[in-house]
Amino acid sequence: MQKNYLIIILLFLFLSCKKTATPPALQINTLYKEVIQADDRKTITPEEAKTYHINTTYQYEYRTGNPGHYEFNYDVTGISITGDSVCGNINVCGKYGTGILTCDTIAEFDVNTEWISYGKLKATDTKGNEYHLIVK
């Protein structure tokens, strides 16, 4: 008799246990592009607007993004290798960025930038010309 109760209890437990569904694999959605484009500085997307931040203590004009992946916007001035004065606006994420500069002799042109020191960047245009920039 006790065997029957034990079998019934085990059968009840076995049948009453629900299978837990395996959770679907997490898919990471990102708002960030792998490479920053020069045109990125012209507009702020609705996703970037959610994290738009201005802080007058720092040199950047504004920043967007989340901790660990901020994109900063800076006004810059500098000189070319030939001594021409340039100024413009850039976006930087990490060590590298891109932006648009203007010069007395050339209208607007795109550059890729790289931090070389605190507040100092090296920029290169599509023709390979180098510019040394400082953050305003």
C-alpha positions in Angstrom: 0.0 0.0 0.0 2.8 2.4 0.9 4.4 1.6 -2.5 1.2 2.7 -4.3 1.2 6.0 -2.4 4.8 6.6 -3.2 4.3 5.8 -6.9 1.2 8.1 -7.0 3.2 11.0 -5.3 6.1 10.5 -7.6 3.8 10.4 -10.6 2.0 13.5 -9.4 5.3 15.4 -8.9 6.6 14.3 -12.3 3.4 15.4 -14.1 3.0 18.6 -12.2 6.5 19.9 -12.9 6.4 22.4 -15.7 9.2 22.7 -18.2 10.8 26.0 -18.1 11.2 27.6 -21.4 14.8 28.4 -22.4 15.1 32.1 -22.7 15.8 33.4 -26.1 19.4 34.4 -26.8 20.0 38.1 -26.1 20.5 40.3 -29.1 22.4 43.4 -28.5 21.0 46.4 -30.2 23.4 49.3 -30.6 22.9 52.9 -31.6 26.5 53.4 -32.5 28.1 53.2 -35.9 31.5 51.4 -36.1 33.0 54.4 -37.9 32.2 58.0 -37.3 31.4 60.0 -40.4 32.0 63.7 -41.0 28.3 64.3 -41.5 27.5 62.9 -38.1 28.4 66.3 -36.5 25.7 68.0 -38.6 22.7 66.3 -37.1 21.8 64.6 -33.9 19.6 61.5 -34.3 16.6 60.9 -32.0 18.6 58.2 -30.2 21.5 60.5 -29.6 19.1 63.3 -28.5 18.1 61.0 -25.6 21.6 61.1 -24.2 22.6 64.6 -25.3 24.6 66.3 -22.6 26.3 69.7 -22.2 28.8 70.5 -19.5 30.6 73.8 -19.6 33.3 72.5 -17.2 34.8 70.5 -20.1 36.1 71.5 -23.5 33.6 69.5 -25.6 30.5 71.3 -27.1 28.3 68.4 -26.3 28.4 64.6 -25.8 26.0 61.8 -26.7 26.0 58.1 -25.8 26.3 56.0 -22.7 29.2 55.3 -20.3 32.0 53.4 -22.1 30.9 54.7 -25.5 30.5 58.5 -25.6 30.8 60.5 -28.7 32.1 64.0 -28.1 31.8 67.1 -30.3 34.6 69.7 -30.2 35.3 73.1 -31.9 38.9 73.1 -33.0 41.5 75.4 -34.5 44.9 74.7 -35.9 47.4 74.9 -38.7 48.3 72.8 -41.7 51.8 71.6 -42.5 52.1 74.5 -44.9 51.2 77.0 -42.2 47.6 77.7 -43.2 45.2 78.5 -40.4 42.2 76.1 -40.1 39.2 75.8 -37.9 36.2 73.5 -37.7 34.1 71.1 -35.8 34.8 67.4 -35.1 33.2 64.3 -33.4 35.4 61.9 -31.5 34.7 58.5 -30.1 37.6 57.1 -28.2 40.9 57.9 -29.8 39.7 58.6 -33.3 37.2 60.8 -34.9 36.2 62.8 -38.0 35.0 66.3 -38.8 34.9 69.2 -41.1 37.5 72.0 -41.3 37.7 75.2 -43.2 40.7 77.1 -44.4 41.3 80.5 -46.0 42.2 78.9 -49.3 39.8 75.9 -49.2 36.1 75.9 -48.4 35.1 72.9 -46.3 36.8 69.6 -46.3 36.5 66.3 -44.4 39.3 65.1 -42.0 40.0 62.1 -39.9 41.4 62.8 -36.5 43.5 61.1 -33.8 44.3 62.3 -30.3 48.0 62.8 -29.9 48.0 64.6 -26.5 45.5 66.2 -24.1 43.5 68.7 -26.1 45.7 68.1 -29.2 44.8 66.2 -32.3 46.4 65.2 -35.6 44.0 65.4 -38.6 44.5 64.1 -42.1 42.3 65.0 -45.1 41.5 62.8 -48.1 44.6 64.1 -50.0 46.9 63.1 -47.2 47.6 66.6 -45.9 48.1 66.8 -42.2 46.8 69.4 -39.7 47.7 69.9 -36.1 44.6 70.9 -34.1 43.8 72.0 -30.6 40.4 72.0 -28.9 39.0 75.4 -28.2 
